[in-house]
Amino acid sequence: MISVVIPTYNRVQMLERAISSVYKQTLAPAEIIVVDDGSQDSTQEMISRKYPQVNYIKQDRQGVSIARNSGVKIAQGNWIALLDSDDEWLPKKLEEQADMAKQEPTISLIHCDETWFRNGKHVNQKKYHRKSGGQLFGVSLLRCMISPSSAFIKKALLDRHGGFDELLPACEDYDLWLRITAQERVGFIDKSLVYKHAGHADQLSESIPILDQYRIQSLYKIIVEEPLTSGQRQQVKEALRKKLDVVLNGAKKRGHKDLIKRIEKIECNLLALQLF
C-alpha cells in the first residue's frame, strides 16, 4: 500500500497540478493525504470541490516538517511517497518505484531523477547535482542529493529515524537523508519521473538567506548524536569545517551578529567535545 503525503501552504493552483499528477499515475496509491499548513487561500474549497476523496488535514501554521510528519503519522500505507505541492510526477513514477521495491526488498528508500524548471523554463542540472544510488552518505554531506518529491520510503524507516526534524526551519530534508544514508543503502531509478518547479517567492531557498546555517545545525547534531563509523565521523568533520568557514565569513561580511554568535558557539562546543 502506498500513501501519498503532500504538505501545502497557500499554493492552491500549484497544489491542483500536483494532485492531478497523482491521479494520472499508472499505479494508483491507496490514499492521498494533503496537510494544509494554515493556508489562507481557497485550498480547502478547491479540494472539497475537485478532490473530495483526498484526505484533507488542516492545521495551524507550523512549518513543512510538522506538516509532513503529520501526514506520515496518519498514513495507512507501508510505503510513503512524498510530493511537494509545487512539484508534479510523471505518470509512471509510482509504478517504477514499486517495481524496484519488489526487486530490491532490502532497500527502504528509493528516489529517481527529475527535470528542473525555473519560472516555467527548463533548467539543466549541474554535474554535482547528478543523482545516484547505493551508499550516499558521503556525497550527501555537501548538498541535498534526494528531492522530497522523488522519495519513496518505507513508513517503518521514517518511524525508526523519527521523521523530519521539526526544529529545523529549513534543510530538514538534508538532515533526514543524512540520518538515513548513514545506515541505509538507497535505491535509484535513473529516469526523470518528477518535474521540479522553482522560482516562486515562497520557496524556502528563495526566502531564507544562508541556508548552510541549518546544514551546520544538522551536521553538528549528527556528529554528536548519531552512531557513525569512524570514516563517517571524519567525513562529517571535514564537511563541518568547510561550511563553518563559509558561513562565518559570509556572516561577518554581511554583519549578521546573531549568526556569528551561533556559529562561534557551535565551534566552541565542538572543541569542548574534542570533535573538532
N, C-alpha and C positions, 0 to 999 in steps of 0.2 A: 504493500500500500504506500502511495506517495501523497504527502501533504505539501501543498504549495503555500508558502508564507510570504506575504507582501506587506511590508511596512510602508506607510504613506503619510504625507503631511502637505495639504494644500496643493495637490497636483492632479486635480480631477481629470484633465484631458490626457495627461501622460498615463495616469492610472488606468483609464479606459483602454488605452492602447496596450498596456501591459497585460491586463486581464484578458483582452481579446486574443493575445498571442498564446495564452494558456489554453483557451478553448479551441485553438487551432491545432493543438498537439495531436500527433498520430497515436500517442499513448495517453489516454485521459488519466489525470490524477484522481485520487479518491475524494479529495476536498481542496478547496481554495479558501485560505484564511487571509483576510485583509485586516490589518491592525492600523486603525486610523489614530495617529498620534496627535489628536487635538485639532484637526482641520477646521477651518472657518469658511471653507468654500462649499460647493454643492456636492462634495464627495458622497455623503450619505444618501442624498436624493438620487444621484446617478446610479449607485449600486442597487438601491431599492427598486429602481425603475427598470434597469437593464440586466442586472445580475442578481436576482433575488435568491438564487441558490448559493451564493457566496456566503461564507461565514464571516460576517462583518462585526468587528470589535472596535468600539470607540473608547479611547482613554484620554485622560488629561495629557497635555504636552509633557513628555518625559524623555524624549530622545530615541534615536533609532535602535540602540542596543536593547533598551527595555521593550520597545515595540516588537523587535524580532524575537526576543526571549519569550514575550507573552504569547506570540503566535505558536512558537515551538512547544510551549508548555501545554497548550490545549490540543495540539495536533494528534490525530488518531493514527496516522501512518507511521510505519517503522523507518521510512526514508523521508527526509525533508529536502525540498527543492526551494531555495531562496530566490526571490526575484525583487529587485528594487523597482519602485513604482515608475521610475523614469526610463527603464530599460524594457526590452522585449525579447522573446525567444523565437527562434526559427522552429518550424513545425515538428522536426524530428528530435528535438533536444532531449526530451524525457525518454523517448524510446531508445535513443543511442546510449544514454547513461544507464538505463535499466538493463539493457543488454550487457553492458560491461560489468555491472554489479553481479549478474548471473555468472558471467565467465570468470570473474575475479572475486570469489566470495570472501577473501581475506582483506579486501580493500573496503574501507568505510567512508572515504571521501573521494569523490570523482568530480573533476572540473573539465572545462573544454575551452577551446579558443573562442575569440569574439571579434567582431568587427566594430570599429570605433567611429562614432560620428560626433562632430562638434558644431553646434549651431546648424545642424542639418546637413553638413558637408562631411564626406568621408575623410578620415584622418589615418595615415599609416602609423602603425606602432613602430617604436624604436627597437633595435636589436635587443637591448637589455630588458625589454618588456616581453620577450618571447616566452611563451608558456611551455611547461613540460610536466612530466610526472615522475614518480619514484620518490627518492629522498630529497625533499625540497627545503629542509630547514636552513641550510647554509645560504642558498640563493634568495630565500625569503627574508633574510635579515635586513637587507638594504632597502627593499621596497616590497609592497604588497604584490604577490605573484598569483593570487587567486581572486577573481572577481566574485563578490557575493552572488551576483545574478547567474553565475555559471556553476555555483556549488550545489552538489547533490550529496547529501550527508546522511548517514545513519543517525536516527534520533538518539540511540544509545550512546553514540560517540559524543554528541553535543551534551548530553546529560552528564557523561563522565568528566568532561572538561569544564562544566559549569556554564556553557554558553558564552555569549558576548559579555565583556566586562562593562557593567553598567555605570562605572565611574569614569570611563573614558568618553569625552565628548566627540572624539574623532579617532580614526585609526583603530577602531575596535575590531575591524576585520583582520588587519595586520596582526593584532595581538592574538586573536583566536587561532589563526592559521599557524603562528609560531608555536603556540602551545600544543597544537595537534601534530604538526610536522616534526616536532622534536621526538615524537614517539611512533608516528604512523607513516607508512608508505602511501603515496597519493596516486590515484588513477587519473589519466589524462586522455581525452579524446581530441585528436589533432584535426579538428574541424571547427569552423566558426558556426556556432549554434546559438549565439547571443548577439543582439545588436545593443551596444552600449552607447548611450547618448550623454553628451556633456555640453557644457557651455552656459547652462541656465544658472542664474544668480544664487539660487537656494542650495546649490551643491556645497557640501562641506569643504571641498577643496577650493571652492571659489570664495567662501565666506570666512574661513578660518585661516589666519596667517601662520606661517611657520609650523606646518603640520608635523615636522620632525620632533617637535617638543613632546608630542604624545607618543611617538615611536620610542623616544628615550624613556618615557614612563613605563612603557611596555617592556622594553629590554631590561630595565632595572628590576622590575617585578619578576621577570622570567629568571634572571640570573640569581635572584635571592630566593625564589620560591619553588622553581621547577626542578625536578630530578634530571639534570642534564649530565651527559657524559663529559669527560674531561675535554674532548675535542670540541664539543658543542659549547662548553663554557668558554673556551678560548675564542671561538668564533664570535660569541656574544660580546666579549670584552673588546675585541677589535672593532666590531660594529659600533659599540657604545663610544669608544674613543673618537671615531670619525664623526659621529653625529653630535656628540657633545661639543667638539671643536667648532663644527659648522654652525650649530645653533647659538653657541655662546658668542662667537664672533659676529654673527648676524644681529643678535640682540644688543650687543654693545654698539654696533654701528647705528642701529635704529633707536637706541636709548630706551629699550624695554627693560626697565629696572626690575619689575616683578619677575620677569622671565629669567633675568640674570641671576637673581637670588635663588630661584627654583633649581636652575641648572647647577649653580655652585653648591647648593645643599646636596643634590644627588652625588656630585663628585666627592664631597666630604664623607657622605655615607658609604660610598664605595671604598674609599680609602680606609675608613674605620673598620669595615668588614674584610679588609685585605683582599678585595675583589678587583682592585684597580692598580 
